[in-house]
Amino acid sequence: MAKRIIGFGVIGCGLMGKEFASAAARWCHLTDADFEPRIAAVCDANPAAAQWFADNVPSVANVYSDYRDLLADPAVEAVYCAVPHHLHEQIYIDIVSAGKHLLGEKPFGIDRSANEAISAAIRANPGVVVRCSSEFPFFPGAQRIVEWVNEGRFGRIIEVEAGFWHSSDLDPTKPINWKRRVATNGEYGCMGDLGLHVLHLPLRFGWKPASVRALLSKIVEERPDGRGGTAPCETWDNAILACDVNAADRRFPMILSTKRIAPGHANTWFIRIQGTEFSAEFSTKNPKQVASLPYSPGGRQAWHVEDAPYRSAYGTLTGAIFEFGFSDSILQMWAAFCDEIAHGRDGMSQPFVCALPEEAAGSHRIFTAALESHRTGGTAAVDWGS
Ligand SMILES: NC(=O)c1ccc[n+]([C@@H]2O[C@H](COP(=O)([O-])OP(=O)(O)OC[C@H]3O[C@@H](n4cnc5c(N)ncnc54)[C@H](O)[C@@H]3O)[C@@H](O)[C@H]2O)c1
């Protein structure tokens, strides 16, 4: 099969930059992909981070310390950008203005005004494919829920709950990093860090909250600064958002939570949808299992808990009986992004596209309202524009 090779540049060679390198290195895992990313160039302000790519990724021909040099590299057709949030605005604008396709990391700008500037640059460059990284909806259990929503199985929605919970910050001896500082992570705190993951499916389903009541908490006030002292933790650790959704003329409550400190939860992403005709739940806590409850009036209310087969958007070598994991979801997300570059949205081999810039922009509207709700102690309307 002749493959369309897509030349990639990586800006930000940290945790997530390396995850992409790993996904690209096992592209042979995908059975029918007639497209393939090839990392031609990388850039990091820290030479040691970029050196990892030079040592481990044979296709890397150029290593840069200034991302503008990477953008001028003719071998770079598309860019993965995974840098701290305060750098998103300028770098994302420069990437799309250089005519390069972009898979950018969330939250797509440190705040709403940064996000609006990025959105304006995207509108000015309609020829580039721009998507936001969000991998969890590619878990087979999550894909089943997407199918059920698209089939209209749920009847009238009663309630939705979605969340993304971490717990490593429960340890007060964990040193401070850029995610605990407002200047680098943003005033949104845990919402900017984790919230697009939680909102990707609800916004894809068209469930836009009209208003939000936010409960934001700071739990660990200071952390070791790595130099023998301590530094203040400035950002919100946990956020619970009670949202009032108005969809298809029906209102229902949606509870969204993003937690850096949820004891016992390493990386738990979940969605629960209750409806009058069908209910369903999926959590990465039990990555093989998806639960559903079909209901007809007068009938029994029994949950069906099924081991979801290893069947995601793109076919793989792995047999259906085996387990799907985090790095598999990253590979699937990358397949969706590269498929869209190679074939366009209408020509993709499956319909689930990566998170859209409009969905990232929607998350900013909700987080901005959440901050206002916390400030006033009341419910804040979400500004969806005209
Ligand atoms: N999709 C996910 O599951 C997921 C998980 C973690 C983080 N993220 C997101 O990924 C992004 C990066 O997070 P991370 O955890 O990989 O961070 P990280 O700190 O591990 O890596 C960031 C890298 O950016 C580099 N950098 C800083 N300034 C730079 C500049 N001017 N030019 C080039 N490189 C520069 C740093 O040296 C570092 O190597 C953030 O937006 C974060 O929210 C996404």
Ligand as a Chemical Component Dictionary entry (heavy atoms), coordinates in Angstrom:
data_LIG
# 
_chem_comp.id                   LIG 
_chem_comp.type                 NON-POLYMER 
_chem_comp.pdbx_formal_charge   0 
_chem_comp.three_letter_code    LIG 
# 
loop_
_chem_comp_atom.comp_id 
_chem_comp_atom.atom_id 
_chem_comp_atom.alt_atom_id 
_chem_comp_atom.type_symbol 
_chem_comp_atom.charge 
_chem_comp_atom.model_Cartn_x 
_chem_comp_atom.model_Cartn_y 
_chem_comp_atom.model_Cartn_z 
_chem_comp_atom.pdbx_ordinal 
LIG N1  N1  N 0  -3.250 15.189 26.093 1  
LIG C1  C1  C 0  -2.806 14.855 27.295 2  
LIG O1  O1  O 0  -3.181 13.825 27.828 3  
LIG C2  C2  C 0  -1.836 15.754 28.001 4  
LIG C3  C3  C 0  -1.133 15.289 29.117 5  
LIG C4  C4  C 0  -0.204 16.149 29.733 6  
LIG C5  C5  C 0  -0.020 17.425 29.241 7  
LIG N2  N2  N 1  -0.736 17.857 28.166 8  
LIG C6  C6  C 0  -0.545 19.241 27.603 9  
LIG O2  O2  O 0  0.655  19.219 26.844 10 
LIG C7  C7  C 0  1.312  20.484 26.926 11 
LIG C8  C8  C 0  2.722  20.261 27.459 12 
LIG O3  O3  O 0  2.639  19.531 28.653 13 
LIG P1  P1  P 0  3.777  18.477 29.063 14 
LIG O4  O4  O 0  3.209  17.723 30.235 15 
LIG O5  O5  O -1 4.263  17.733 27.871 16 
LIG O6  O6  O 0  4.881  19.497 29.592 17 
LIG P2  P2  P 0  6.438  19.267 29.796 18 
LIG O7  O7  O 0  6.848  20.282 30.806 19 
LIG O8  O8  O 0  6.739  17.818 30.036 20 
LIG O9  O9  O 0  7.042  19.653 28.349 21 
LIG C9  C9  C 0  6.981  20.950 27.827 22 
LIG C10 C10 C 0  8.251  21.161 27.022 23 
LIG O10 O10 O 0  8.165  22.441 26.394 24 
LIG C11 C11 C 0  9.471  22.963 26.369 25 
LIG N3  N3  N 0  9.469  24.395 26.110 26 
LIG C12 C12 C 0  9.266  25.403 26.996 27 
LIG N4  N4  N 0  9.363  26.586 26.358 28 
LIG C13 C13 C 0  9.622  26.332 25.054 29 
LIG C14 C14 C 0  9.817  27.137 23.892 30 
LIG N5  N5  N 0  9.757  28.478 23.944 31 
LIG N6  N6  N 0  10.075 26.524 22.711 32 
LIG C15 C15 C 0  10.127 25.166 22.639 33 
LIG N7  N7  N 0  9.948  24.355 23.707 34 
LIG C16 C16 C 0  9.692  24.928 24.897 35 
LIG C17 C17 C 0  10.023 22.585 27.739 36 
LIG O11 O11 O 0  11.442 22.701 27.783 37 
LIG C18 C18 C 0  9.521  21.158 27.877 38 
LIG O12 O12 O 0  10.441 20.211 27.369 39 
LIG C19 C19 C 0  0.405  21.355 27.815 40 
LIG O13 O13 O 0  -0.444 22.122 27.008 41 
LIG C20 C20 C 0  -0.386 20.339 28.620 42 
LIG O14 O14 O 0  -1.649 20.837 29.053 43 
LIG C21 C21 C 0  -1.618 17.042 27.537 44 
# 
loop_
_chem_comp_bond.comp_id 
_chem_comp_bond.atom_id_1 
_chem_comp_bond.atom_id_2 
_chem_comp_bond.value_order 
_chem_comp_bond.pdbx_ordinal 
LIG N1  C1  SING 1  
LIG C1  O1  DOUB 2  
LIG C1  C2  SING 3  
LIG C2  C3  SING 4  
LIG C2  C21 DOUB 5  
LIG C3  C4  DOUB 6  
LIG C4  C5  SING 7  
LIG C5  N2  DOUB 8  
LIG N2  C6  SING 9  
LIG N2  C21 SING 10 
LIG C6  O2  SING 11 
LIG C6  C20 SING 12 
LIG O2  C7  SING 13 
LIG C7  C8  SING 14 
LIG C7  C19 SING 15 
LIG C8  O3  SING 16 
LIG O3  P1  SING 17 
LIG P1  O4  DOUB 18 
LIG P1  O5  SING 19 
LIG P1  O6  SING 20 
LIG O6  P2  SING 21 
LIG P2  O7  DOUB 22 
LIG P2  O8  SING 23 
LIG P2  O9  SING 24 
LIG O9  C9  SING 25 
LIG C9  C10 SING 26 
LIG C10 O10 SING 27 
LIG C10 C18 SING 28 
LIG O10 C11 SING 29 
LIG C11 N3  SING 30 
LIG C11 C17 SING 31 
LIG N3  C12 SING 32 
LIG N3  C16 SING 33 
LIG C12 N4  DOUB 34 
LIG N4  C13 SING 35 
LIG C13 C14 SING 36 
LIG C13 C16 DOUB 37 
LIG C14 N5  SING 38 
LIG C14 N6  DOUB 39 
LIG N6  C15 SING 40 
LIG C15 N7  DOUB 41 
LIG N7  C16 SING 42 
LIG C17 O11 SING 43 
LIG C17 C18 SING 44 
LIG C18 O12 SING 45 
LIG C19 O13 SING 46 
LIG C19 C20 SING 47 
LIG C20 O14 SING 48 
# 
